[in-house]
């Protein structure tokens, strides 16, 4: 008895992915292996490719940092770290060095305060950039004392000493340099000479003086330049103010990363101080107070054995992330800056470079990598993005494959254009970031790319990324290939349990797909552990007649298969390789010829390829929209003996790696024949 053919259709949209759980128990729409394909509301599509953006100026080395610097005056600059230098873009894609001498190989982390772009990496001196020059963040204080000598008659009598400080363009003042020797005028003036000058960032200097016989240094006067080296003092003690020379304007610590909070620059990751966070003077990132007893710093979980791995602001609260805990910080002034005595309950810690702020329906959250996986933090609780059993997501296998010693190199980016959080990571056995975990927070799906990326950013309406490979390249997202190479793409579904306790005969798949040309993705069908591979191709043939003739004969079939015109009917479309599309007006299946008229871009020339397919899609079998060819392809499930295969469980995998050959998977239908009457399978 012949049983009627039944249809099994996994749900759309597809979901996942899940590389961990038992595939026999997952929903039919879950993807268990995926590479370089994005989830869409209707299915899957090939990820956008990329092309080279940088054209000259960068060394043959990995890109270890990049930053878009926005000045208050509206000026924008693109900064790039590579090897031992920091570079700035001039004309599009052309870079020149603005700072050299870095110890290579350390990831640059940037922020902005006081109209400076500020860079930390944990090894090199912190740097600042004002749009013209990149200099060390610290302002070196004077190293020599001025000379003091008695001058002509005046207002000073007694023993005096003098000191000098430097003042930067941003108004930050250093601690004073060494004092002069004692000078002892008697109703005289004091002449200062050899007054020290500072670096190019110093715009003025301040002079401090003791009172007669005193030891405290009071503000005396300002030299409003960085060139004058003499000064005459004739100010009586009674005319001095009460402002003392600063003693707590220390150099910035050499930390790994920094964050701005309440106009203070918070710095963590200082060598030898794994639980300490320093903060600068307010609005003055060039000066800190680092005294062990009275300094501006916080100790975070001093004796818990964890180091600080990140610092980030969310909703006007600063959060300090340790390896397995999160600590909120509040306060307005240095005296009331404080953290809680205990971390947030059941919290983790986000690695600094991996953190990106994402806006969900519930508000802003921080998304990033922890030691335990990919999480979102809303200021109160953590949500495991990589483990969501209610929607079939479980990427525990992928997380466990990461190099635990390189988690701090992971980089997170919020792709606002596409509502995606993209995390660049290093797998075990790799020396640099070699994969990207992509969370589409609009669709709540996860996919994987194989881009080698250390940094991503938006710049002049482009999304750029800096390579983690030693090629010195910055790439621009977009296009159908990866800088001239084919995009390797695949998607594999979970097992579909069709037969239950007995075999069924699998007849064919209908695959709803979109191609951009004439090429053949591969479909692999697995049945109870065995597999067959089927090309998902379009029927193509060479034009053999002259350009003035519109009747074509299939003499050479491009993909090696038979040009089957049995299902081609008048009214369908045919497309020539030159881009012209015409309407089929006659079909002779017996002689393998068809006639095409009404070409929209001129009659094809001899030797062009004319493409047509035999399956129907709605009322037409061949359709083009903007160069995309939508087909519903029927794939027979036939073994080597030309007989439909039978079994109980089946799964579907599509893969391709052709140059400029993206694919879209819009839906799948499986048709099978039970051995006896069974109930309809509902998905």
C-alpha positions in Angstrom: 0.0 0.0 0.0 1.4 3.4 -1.1 1.2 6.0 1.7 0.7 9.6 0.8 3.6 12.0 1.0 3.7 14.1 4.1 5.4 17.4 4.7 7.6 18.5 7.6 8.5 22.1 7.9 10.7 23.6 10.6 9.6 26.9 12.0 10.7 30.2 10.6 12.4 32.3 11.8 15.3 29.9 12.6 16.9 30.2 16.0 20.0 29.5 17.9 22.6 28.6 17.8 23.2 25.6 20.1 26.5 23.7 20.1 26.1 21.9 23.4 22.7 20.2 24.1 21.5 16.9 22.8 20.4 17.6 19.2 17.7 15.0 19.4 15.8 17.1 21.9 16.1 20.5 20.4 13.4 22.4 18.5 13.4 21.9 14.8 14.4 25.5 14.0 17.5 25.5 16.1 20.9 25.7 14.3 23.7 23.6 15.8 26.6 24.8 13.6 26.9 28.1 11.9 29.6 30.2 10.3 29.3 33.6 8.5 25.6 33.5 8.3 23.2 36.0 9.9 19.8 35.2 11.2 17.0 37.3 9.7 13.3 37.6 10.5 12.6 35.1 7.7 15.6 32.8 7.7 19.4 33.0 7.2 21.7 35.0 5.0 25.4 35.3 4.3 27.2 37.9 6.4 28.4 41.0 4.8 32.0 40.8 3.5 34.7 43.5 3.9 37.1 45.4 1.8 40.4 47.1 2.6 40.0 50.6 4.0 43.6 51.6 4.9 45.8 52.2 1.9 49.1 53.4 3.3 51.1 54.4 6.3 50.4 51.5 8.7 53.2 48.9 9.4 52.9 45.2 8.7 51.6 44.4 12.2 48.4 43.8 14.0 46.1 46.7 14.9 46.2 46.9 18.7 43.9 49.8 19.2 41.7 52.4 17.4 39.6 55.3 18.6 37.3 58.0 17.2 38.3 61.2 18.9 35.7 63.9 18.9 36.9 67.4 19.9 34.5 69.9 21.5 35.0 72.2 18.4 33.5 69.5 16.2 36.8 68.1 14.8 37.0 64.3 14.5 40.1 62.2 14.2 40.7 58.5 13.7 43.5 57.2 15.8 45.1 53.8 15.2 47.7 51.8 17.3 50.0 49.4 15.5 53.4 48.0 16.5 55.3 50.8 18.3 53.4 53.8 17.1 50.1 55.7 17.2 48.8 56.9 13.9 46.2 59.4 12.7 44.3 59.4 9.5 44.9 62.2 7.1 43.1 61.7 3.8 40.8 58.7 3.6 42.7 55.5 4.4 46.1 57.3 4.6 47.8 57.2 8.0 50.8 58.9 9.5 52.6 58.4 12.9 52.0 60.9 15.6 53.8 59.1 18.4 56.5 56.5 18.4 58.4 54.5 21.0 55.7 52.3 22.4 56.5 48.8 23.6 54.7 46.7 21.0 52.0 44.2 21.6 49.8 45.8 24.2 46.2 46.7 23.5 45.4 50.4 23.6 42.3 51.5 25.5 41.0 55.0 25.0 38.6 57.4 26.6 38.0 61.2 26.4 38.2 63.8 29.2 39.1 67.6 29.2 39.0 67.5 25.4 41.9 65.0 25.3 41.8 61.5 23.8 43.5 59.5 26.5 45.3 56.1 26.0 46.2 53.4 28.5 47.7 49.9 27.9 49.1 48.8 31.2 52.8 49.0 30.2 53.5 52.2 28.3 53.1 55.7 29.8 49.5 56.9 29.4 49.2 59.3 26.4 47.0 62.2 25.5 46.0 63.7 22.2 44.6 67.2 21.6 44.0 67.0 17.9 47.5 68.1 17.0 50.0 66.4 19.2 50.2 63.2 21.1 52.2 63.5 24.4 52.5 61.6 27.6 49.5 62.2 29.9 51.7 63.3 32.7 53.3 66.7 32.8 56.9 66.4 33.9 57.5 68.7 36.8 60.6 71.0 36.9 63.8 69.1 37.6 66.0 72.0 38.4 65.6 75.0 40.7 66.0 78.6 39.5 68.9 80.7 40.8 68.1 83.4 43.4 70.2 86.4 44.1 69.8 89.7 46.1 68.9 92.6 43.9 68.4 96.3 44.3 66.6 97.9 47.2 63.1 96.8 47.9 60.5 95.3 50.3 62.1 91.9 51.3 64.1 91.3 54.4 64.9 87.8 55.8 65.7 84.3 54.6 63.6 83.2 51.5 63.4 80.1 49.2 61.6 79.7 45.8 60.0 76.9 43.8 58.4 76.7 40.3 55.5 74.6 38.9 54.5 74.0 35.3 50.9 74.6 34.0 49.5 72.8 31.0 47.2 74.0 28.2 44.3 72.3 30.1 45.1 74.1 33.3 46.7 71.2 35.2 49.5 72.2 37.5 52.4 70.0 38.4 54.0 69.6 41.8 56.8 72.1 42.3 60.4 71.3 41.4 63.3 71.7 43.8 63.7 74.8 45.8 66.4 77.4 45.5 69.1 77.9 48.1 68.2 80.4 50.8 68.6 84.0 49.7 68.8 86.7 52.4 67.8 90.2 51.2 67.7 93.2 53.6 65.2 95.8 52.4 66.0 94.5 48.9 64.5 92.7 45.9 65.3 89.1 44.8 66.3 88.4 41.2 65.4 84.9 39.9 67.2 83.6 36.8 67.5 80.2 35.1 63.8 79.6 35.7 63.1 76.2 34.2 61.0 75.8 31.1 58.8 72.8 30.3 57.7 70.7 27.3 55.6 72.0 24.5 52.4 71.4 26.4 53.4 73.9 29.2 51.9 77.3 28.6 52.8 79.0 31.9 54.7 78.6 35.1 53.9 79.5 38.7 56.4 80.8 41.3 56.0 80.0 45.0 58.0 81.6 47.9 58.3 81.2 51.6 57.8 84.0 54.0 60.9 85.3 55.8 62.4 82.4 57.7 59.4 80.1 56.8 59.3 76.7 55.2 55.8 76.7 53.6 55.7 77.9 49.9 53.0 80.4 49.0 51.8 81.5 45.6 53.8 84.5 44.4 53.1 85.1 40.7 52.6 83.5 37.3 54.9 83.7 34.3 52.4 83.6 31.4 54.7 81.8 28.9 57.1 78.9 28.6 60.2 81.0 27.5 61.0 83.7 30.1 63.8 82.7 32.4 64.1 85.7 34.7 61.8 87.3 37.4 62.3 90.1 40.0 60.4 89.6 43.3 59.6 92.8 45.3 56.4 91.6 47.0 56.3 91.9 50.8 55.2 89.0 53.0 52.0 90.8 53.9 51.0 90.9 50.3 51.3 87.1 49.7 48.1 85.2 49.6 47.3 81.9 51.4 47.5 79.5 48.4 50.2 76.9 49.0 52.2 75.1 46.4 50.5 71.8 45.5 52.0 68.6 46.9 49.3 66.2 45.6 49.5 66.7 41.8 51.1 63.4 41.0 51.7 61.6 37.8 48.9 59.4 36.4 49.4 55.7 37.2 50.3 53.3 34.4 47.0 51.4 34.2 45.5 49.0 31.7 42.2 50.8 31.3 40.3 53.9 32.3 36.8 55.3 32.6 35.4 58.8 33.1 32.9 59.2 35.9 31.7 62.6 37.3 34.6 64.2 35.3 37.1 62.1 37.2 39.4 59.7 35.3 39.3 56.3 37.0 42.3 54.1 36.3 42.7 50.4 37.1 45.0 47.5 36.1 48.1 49.0 37.7 50.9 46.5 37.9 51.3 45.2 41.5 48.0 46.8 42.6 45.4 44.4 41.4 42.6 45.6 43.7 43.1 49.4 43.5 41.3 52.0 41.4 42.9 55.5 41.2 41.0 58.6 40.2 42.3 61.9 39.0 41.5 65.5 40.1 38.2 66.5 38.7 38.3 67.5 35.0 42.1 67.3 35.2 43.3 63.8 33.9 46.9 64.9 33.9 47.2 65.0 37.7 46.4 62.4 40.3 46.8 62.1 44.1 48.5 58.8 44.6 49.7 59.0 48.3 49.3 55.6 50.0 47.6 57.4 53.0 45.7 60.3 51.6 45.5 59.5 47.9 42.5 59.4 45.6 41.8 55.7 45.2 39.5 52.9 46.2 40.4 49.4 47.4 38.0 46.9 45.8 37.5 43.6 47.7 41.0 43.8 49.1 41.4 40.2 50.3 39.2 38.2 47.9 42.1 37.1 45.6 40.5 38.6 42.5 42.0 41.3 40.3 40.1 44.1 38.7 39.3 43.3 35.0 37.1 46.2 34.0 35.6 49.6 34.8 32.5 51.0 33.2 29.7 53.5 33.8 26.0 52.6 33.5 23.1 54.9 34.3 25.3 57.4 36.3 26.9 54.7 38.4 30.4 53.5 38.1 30.9 49.7 38.2 34.2 48.0 39.0 34.4 44.5 37.7 36.6 41.9 39.3 37.0 38.3 38.0 33.9 37.1 39.7 32.2 40.1 41.3 30.8 43.5 40.6 31.2 46.6 42.8 29.2 49.8 42.4 30.9 53.2 43.1 29.1 56.4 44.0 30.1 59.9 45.1 30.6 63.4 43.8 33.7 64.7 45.5 37.0 62.9 46.3 36.1 62.8 50.0 32.7 61.0 49.5 33.8 58.7 46.6 33.1 55.2 47.9 32.1 51.6 47.0 29.9 49.2 48.8 31.3 46.9 51.5 30.2 43.8 49.6 29.8 43.1 45.8 26.4 42.8 44.1 24.9 39.5 45.0 25.4 36.6 42.5 27.5 38.9 40.2 30.3 38.2 37.8 32.9 40.5 36.2 33.0 41.9 32.6 36.4 42.2 30.9 37.0 45.8 30.1 37.6 45.6 26.3 34.6 43.3 25.8 32.1 45.8 27.3 29.6 47.7 25.1 26.5 49.6 26.1 23.4 48.2 24.4 19.9 49.7 24.6 17.2 47.1 25.0 13.5 47.6 25.7 14.2 47.6 29.4 16.9 50.3 29.0 20.7 50.4 28.8 22.7 47.3 29.7 26.4 46.5 29.6 27.1 43.4 27.5 30.5 41.7 27.7 32.5 38.6 28.3 33.0 37.1 31.8 35.0 34.1 32.9 31.8 32.1 32.6 30.4 33.3 29.3 28.6 36.1 27.5 26.4 38.2 29.8 24.3 41.3 30.0 24.3 43.4 33.1 21.6 45.9 33.9 23.1 47.4 37.1 21.4 44.8 39.4 21.6 41.3 37.8 23.4 39.4 35.2 21.6 37.6 32.3 23.4 34.8 30.5 23.1 35.6 26.8 24.9 32.5 25.8 22.6 30.1 27.6 18.9 30.7 26.9 17.2 27.3 26.9 13.8 28.8 26.3 14.9 29.8 22.8 17.3 27.0 22.1 20.6 29.0 22.6 23.5 27.3 24.3 27.0 28.3 23.2 28.8 26.6 26.2 30.9 24.6 23.8 32.1 27.8 22.0 32.8 29.5 25.3 34.8 26.6 26.6 36.9 26.6 23.5 38.3 30.1 24.2 41.8 30.6 25.5 41.3 31.4 29.2 44.6 33.4 29.2 43.4 35.8 26.4 39.9 36.7 27.7 41.1 40.2 28.5 41.9 40.7 24.8 38.3 40.1 23.7 36.7 43.2 22.2 33.0 44.1 22.2 31.3 46.4 19.8 27.7 47.5 19.5 26.8 47.5 15.8 23.9 50.0 16.0 23.1 49.8 12.3 22.2 46.1 12.6 21.3 45.8 16.3 24.1 43.4 17.0 26.7 43.1 19.7 29.9 41.6 18.2 32.5 40.0 20.4 36.0 39.3 19.0 37.6 36.4 20.8 40.6 34.0 20.7 40.1 30.3 20.6 42.5 28.0 22.4 45.6 27.3 20.2 45.3 30.6 18.4 47.7 33.5 19.0 45.2 36.3 18.3 41.5 37.0 18.0 40.2 34.6 15.3 36.4 34.4 15.8 33.5 36.7 16.5 30.5 35.8 18.5 27.5 37.9 17.3 24.4 38.5 19.4 21.5 40.0 17.4 19.7 41.6 20.4 16.6 42.5 18.2 16.0 38.9 17.2 17.8 37.3 20.2 19.9 35.0 18.1 23.7 34.1 18.1 25.9 33.4 15.2 29.6 33.2 14.5 32.0 34.9 12.1 35.6 34.0 11.3 36.8 37.6 11.1 40.3 38.2 12.6 39.6 41.4 14.6 41.1 43.3 17.5 39.0 46.5 17.3 35.8 47.7 15.7 34.3 51.2 15.4 32.0 53.4 13.4 33.8 56.1 11.3 32.2 58.4 8.7 29.2 56.2 8.1 31.4 53.1 7.8 31.9 50.2 10.2 35.7 49.5 10.3 37.7 46.8 12.0 41.4 46.5 12.7 42.9 43.1 11.9 44.4 40.9 14.6 46.7 39.4 12.0 50.2 40.9 11.3 49.1 42.6 8.1 48.5 46.2 9.3 45.1 46.3 7.7 42.0 48.2 8.5 38.9 46.9 6.8 35.5 48.3 5.9 32.4 46.1 6.4 30.3 45.6 3.2 30.4 43.7 -0.1 30.2 40.1 -1.2 33.7 38.9 -0.4 36.4 39.2 2.2 38.9 41.5 0.7 38.9 39.5 -2.5 38.5 36.1 -0.9 35.4 33.9 -0.8 33.2 33.9 2.3 33.0 30.4 3.8 29.5 29.9 5.0 27.5 27.1 6.6 24.5 26.4 8.6 23.5 23.0 10.1 20.1 22.2 11.7 19.4 19.9 14.6 18.1 16.4 14.0 14.5 16.2 13.0 12.8 13.1 14.5 10.4 12.1 11.8 9.9 8.4 11.9 9.5 7.9 15.6 10.1 4.2 16.3 10.0 3.1 12.6 11.6 4.0 9.3 10.0 6.4 6.8 11.1 6.9 3.2 12.6 10.4 2.7 11.6 11.7 -0.7 12.8 15.3 -1.3 13.4 18.7 0.2 12.0 22.0 -1.1 14.6 24.7 -0.3 13.5 28.3 -0.5 16.7 30.2 -1.2 18.2 33.3 -2.9 21.3 33.4 -4.9 23.1 36.3 -6.7 24.2 34.5 -9.8 24.8 31.1 -11.2 26.5 28.9 -8.6 25.9 25.8 -6.5 25.8 25.7 -2.7 26.0 22.3 -1.2 23.3 20.6 0.8 24.3 17.7 3.0 21.5 15.5 4.2 22.2 13.2 7.2 20.0 10.2 7.9 20.6 8.2 11.0 24.3 8.9 10.9 24.8 8.5 7.1 25.0 11.5 4.8 24.6 12.4 1.1 25.6 15.7 -0.6 23.4 17.4 -3.1 24.3 20.5 -5.1 21.8 23.3 -4.8 22.4 24.7 -8.3 20.7 26.6 -11.1 20.5 25.1 -14.5 22.8 27.0 -16.8 24.0 26.6 -20.4 26.2 28.4 -23.0 24.6 30.5 -25.7 25.7 29.0 -29.0 23.7 31.0 -31.5 24.6 34.4 -32.9 23.8 37.6 -31.0 20.9 38.3 -33.4 19.2 35.0 -32.6 17.2 34.5 -29.4 16.7 30.7 -29.5 19.3 29.0 -27.4 20.5 25.4 -27.2 22.0 23.8 -24.2 25.2 22.4 -25.7 27.5 22.8 -22.6 26.0 22.7 -19.2 28.1 24.7 -16.7 27.5 22.7 -13.6 27.8 19.3 -15.3 24.2 18.3 -14.9 21.4 18.0 -17.4 19.6 21.1 -18.5 16.1 20.0 -17.5 13.5 22.1 -19.2 10.5 19.8 -18.4 9.1 22.3 -15.9 10.0 25.5 -17.7 7.1 27.2 -19.2 6.4 30.2 -21.3 6.3 33.4 -19.2 9.3 32.5 -17.0 12.4 34.6 -17.0 15.9 33.8 -18.3 19.0 35.8 -17.4 22.2 36.2 -19.4 25.6 36.6 -17.8 25.9 40.1 -19.2 23.0 41.2 -17.0 20.1 41.3 -19.5 16.8 39.6 -18.5 14.3 38.3 -21.0 11.0 36.5 -21.1 10.7 32.9 -22.3 8.4 32.7 -25.2 8.9 29.1 -26.4 10.2 25.9 -24.9 11.2 22.7 -26.7 12.2 20.2 -24.0 12.8 17.4 -26.5 15.5 19.4 -28.3 16.7 21.2 -25.2 16.0 24.7 -26.7 14.2 27.7 -25.5 13.3 31.1 -27.1 13.7 34.3 -25.1 12.5 37.7 -26.2 11.9 41.1 -24.6 15.4 41.5 -23.2 15.5 44.4 -20.8 19.2 45.3 -21.5 19.7 44.2 -25.1 20.0 40.8 -26.8 22.9 38.7 -25.4 26.1 38.4 -27.3 27.4 35.0 -28.5 29.1 33.1 -25.8 27.2 34.5 -22.9 25.6 32.2 -20.3 21.9 32.0 -20.2 20.4 30.7 -16.9 17.0 29.2 -16.2 15.6 26.8 -13.6 12.9 24.2 -13.7 11.2 24.5 -10.2 8.3 26.7 -9.7 8.1 29.6 -7.3 4.7 30.9 -7.0 3.5 31.5 -10.6 7.0 31.9 -12.1 10.1 29.7 -11.9 12.8 32.3 -12.4 12.6 35.7 -10.8 15.2 38.5 -10.3 15.1 41.4 -7.8 18.1 43.6 -7.8 20.3 40.8 -9.0 19.1 38.4 -6.4 17.6 35.1 -7.7 14.9 33.6 -5.5 14.3 29.9 -6.1 12.5 27.1 -4.5 14.8 24.2 -5.3 13.6 20.6 -5.1 16.4 18.2 -3.9 15.7 14.5 -4.2 17.0 12.5 -1.3 18.4 9.6 -3.3 21.3 7.2 -2.4 23.9 5.8 -4.7 21.5 3.1 -5.8 19.1 5.8 -7.1 16.5 4.8 -4.5 15.0 7.2 -1.9 16.7 6.7 1.4 14.8 5.6 4.5 15.4 6.1 8.2 13.9 7.7 11.3 15.9 10.9 11.8 17.2 13.4 9.3 19.1 16.7 9.4 20.0 19.4 6.9 23.2 21.4 6.3 23.9 24.0 3.7 27.4 25.3 2.9 29.2 27.3 0.3 32.5 29.2 -0.3 32.2 30.8 -3.7 33.6 34.2 -4.5 30.9 36.9 -4.6 28.3 34.2 -4.0 26.1 34.9 -1.0 23.1 32.8 -0.2 19.9 33.2 1.7 17.9 30.4 3.2 14.2 31.4 3.6 12.7 28.1 4.5 12.8 24.3 4.2 10.2 21.7 3.6 10.9 18.0 4.0 8.6 15.5 2.2 8.6 11.9 3.3 6.4 8.8 3.0 5.5 6.8 6.1 5.4 3.0 5.9 2.0 3.1 7.5 -0.5 5.7 8.5 0.8 7.9 11.2 -0.4 11.1 12.8 0.6 14.4 11.3 3.8 15.8 12.7 3.3 19.3 14.2 6.2 21.7 14.7 
